[in-house]
Amino acid sequence: MIECILIIYIIYSPGFVLVSQFVTSDNYNSWSQTMNFSLSVKNKTRFIDDTLSKPKSFDPNYNAWMHNNRFVIMWILNSVSKEISTSIMFTRSASKIWIDLSDCFQQSNGPRIFQIRKELVNVSQNQDSIGVYFTKLKFLTDELVNFRPYCTCKKCDCNGVQEIEKYFQT
């Protein structure tokens, strides 16, 4: 019984680190993907994608929402550098922190996108096995998808649709 309680405490502890890398300007895309996976395992993605709105203080779900929101905030704070954490630590909404980090670090990288597209056009199997060839293709296409813009508001009023159209026209 004690082992079970200890495991539950470790898994749901706000000090628990969900991802092994701190977010930087160079790794935001992979960090956000990993963090999103980790939060989905804990069934907490609705706190960062803003699909679970904060209940009113008189709502019976208010305390549970606040508790879970704080967990998500702590997990995010534990996965960013000290310099970055100081800019988000006073934000009281996990979704607001998520949007702030996205606004700061998710940048369109035109030269890298061009380079990936060029590599995709020129990739060939040569003497590689099918598995190695497929892995090269998959890595390049997955990396390219990471640079694709998306709608952050889930209501299509954030200018995301225009960014997506512009992305596919270039």
Salt bridges, closest charged atoms under 4 A:
ASP100 OD1 - LYS96 NZ 2.83
GLU119 OE2 - ARG112 NH1 3.50
ASP128 OD2 - LYS136 NZ 2.47
ASP142 OD2 - LYS138 NZ 2.72
GLU143 OE1 - ARG112 NH2 2.75
GLU163 OE1 - LYS166 NZ 3.76
